[in-house]
C-alpha cells in the first residue's frame, strides 16, 4: 500500500481543516517546500497536494508552490483544487504534477472529465470522491450533490478511470480513525479499482488495517503534523 503524505495549501502555507470547515483551520508550517523535502528525505515517494485557495476560487492559485516542490524534490505529486478547465489542468501538469484530481467538476461536468480520461489516461487523471454519508460533496465540500459514492465510482469505472481518492469528509482532520467499513466494502464491490483512503488516518494501526483491507494507498495529513504518526513509523510500509 502506498503511503501518501498530504499538504493542504491556504495562503501559500501548510494547513489542515477539521471536517472540511474553513473556519476550523490550523496552520502548521509557512514553508510547504521544506515540509515536502522532509517527506522526501524520510523515503516517501508520493505527495497529495491540495490547493484549498484554488478550490474556493475555482482555478489553481498555488502553482508557484507546486512548481517549487516539483523542482526541489523527486516526489510523485497528485494535485487537486480548482481544476475546472483543460487550461487549468495543463497548468497543473506543466507545473510539475504527475496526476491531477478531478472532484467537483467530475460531478458537475462528467463529459469534460471523461474526455480528459480519454486524452490523458487513467494514470494521470484521478477521481476525487469526497463523501459524507452516502453522497458526494462538491464545491470545496460546501454542497451535497445528488450522486451517491457508489454511483460515482461505477460511472467513472465505466468511463475508464482506475484511481479514486475517497475522502470521508466527516472524519477528515479529526484524528478519529478512517472509515474502515466503507473502504472494505468498496474494495469488495469494485475489485478492479485502485482506492486511496483519505480522512481520519490517525495511527499506524489504521494504516495496517487499510493495507489488510486491500487499499491501494492511504493519505496521511494531520496525523503527521500532530505527531500521532511519526515519519520513522512509516518505514515498514516503504
N, C-alpha and C positions, 0 to 999 in steps of 0.2 A: 504494500500500500504506500502510495506517495504521500509524504509529509509536506504540506504547503503552508508556509507562514503567510500571514496577511499583513498588508499595510493599507490602512484606510486614510485617505488624504482629505484634509479640510484646511483651507487657507495655507496649503503647502506643508502642513505638519501632520505627524502621525497621531491619529485619534482613534478612539473606539466609542461607538454609540451603545446605549443599552436598549435592546429590543427595537432597534431602528429609529429611536427617538432622537432627533437632532437637538432637542432641549436637554438631553441627558448624555452629554459627551464628556470624555476625559481626554486631555491632550497628554501624550506620553513622551514625545520627542520632537524637537523642532527640526531635526535633520534626518529625513527619511532615507537619504542615500547612505548615511552612516549605519542606520538600522539594517538596511538591505545588505550592506557589507558584512555586518555581524552575522547575519543569517548565512551568507555565502561562506564565511570563514569557518562556521560550525559544520560545514559539509552539506548544507541544504542546497538543493538544486532548483527548486521551484519558488515562485513568488506569486501570490494573488494580490493584485494592486487595484484598489477601488478608488475612483475619483468621485468622492462624495459631492464636491463642488460641481462637478460635471453632471452628476445625477440630478441635482436640483436645477442646474442651468439648462440642461437639455443638449449640451455639447461638451466635449472634452475641455477641461480647464487646466489640469496639471500636467500638460505634455512635457514641460521643461523638466519636471521631476522624473517622469518616466524615462526621458532621454538620458538623464544623468545616471539613473540606476542601471539602465542598459549599457551605458558606456563604462561604468566603473565596476560592474560585476558580470559574471557569466550566468546569472540566474535566468531560467526559462520563465518568462513573465506572461501571465494571463491578466489582461486589463479589462476593466469594466467601469461603467459610469458615464452616461451622457453620449453613448454611441448610438445616434439616432439616424444617421445618414451614411451613405457609402463614402462620402468625403471624410466624415469623422472616423469611419473605420480605417480608411487609408492613413489618416493622420496618426492613429494609434499604432498601427503596424509599422509605419515608417519611423516612428519614434523609438521603436525597439521591442514592442510586444510581439511575442510569438503567437499568442492567441488572443482573441477578443471575445468577451462575453456579451451576448445579447439577452436582455431581460425584458424590460417593459416593451421595447419595440417588437419583440417576438410575440407578445400578446396582442398589441395594437395593430401591427402590420406584418402578419405572418408571411405574406407573399415576398416581402423585402428580405426577410431573414432566410427564407427558403432559397431565394436567388443567391444569397451570399454563400449558403452551404454548397450550392452548385458551383459557384465561381471560385471560392477559396478553399473549400473542402472541410470536412468534419474535424480534421486535426487543427484547423485554425479557428473555426467558429464554434465556441462553446455556448451552451444554453444555460441561462441563469434562471433556475426555478426557485424563486423566493416565495416561500409559502407560509401561511399561518392557518392552522387547522387543515381544511381540505382545499383551500383556494390559493391561487397565485396572487401575490401583491405586486403592484406596479407603481411607477412614478415616485421613486425613492421610498418605496414601502408605504406611501401615504394612502393608496387606494386599493381596495379589493376588487379583483377582476371577476368575471363570471367563469373563468377557466378553473377547473379542478387540477390538482397536481397530476393525477393520472392521465387526464385528457391531454394536458400539455405535453407530457412525456410521450404518449402514444402518437400524437400528431407529429412531433418532431423526429421521432424514430422513423416514422413512415417517410419523412422528408429527407432522411439521410444523416441526421445528427447522430452522434455517438456519445458525447461527453456532456453531462448535466451537473452543474454546480447547484446542489439542493440546499438552500439556506432556510432553516427554521427560524423565522423572524422572531417568534415568541421566545426563543432561547438565546438569540444572538447577543453576545456581550454580557450575559448574566452569570456565567460560570456555574450553571446548574446541570450540566451534562447534556449531551446531544440526544436527538430523537431516535434512539436506537431501534425501537419497534418499527417506526416508519421506514427507516433505511433498510432494515432486514426485509420488509415487505417489498420495497422497490427492487432489491436485488433478486428476490424470488420471482416477482412478476415480470421483470424485464431483464432477463439474463444476458442479453447482448449489449446492454447499455453500460457505459462507464460512469458510475456515480461518485461524485465528490461531496462528502459531508461537510456542511458549514453551519456553525451556530452551536454554541454550548460546550464545545470540547474543553474540558477542564483539567483532566488528569491523564496520566499515561494509561491507566486502566480503561479510560474512554477510548483511547486510540487502539488498544488491544482488542476491545470489543468490536470496534468498527472494522478492523482488519479481519477478525474472525467472521464477521458478517459478510465479507466479500466486497467491501467498498474499494473502489479504485484509488481514492485519495481522501485525505482529511485536511481541512483548512484549520489552522490554529491562529487565533488572534489574541484576545485578551489574556488568555492563559499564559502566553509568553511574556506579555507586558507586565502582568501582575505577579508572575513567578510561580504560579501553580504547576507549570511545566517549565523546566529549565532546558536550555539548549543541549547540554550534555545528556539529558534524559532521552533525547531523540536518537542517539547513536544506534540503538538496536534496530531501528526502522530504516536506517540509511544503507 
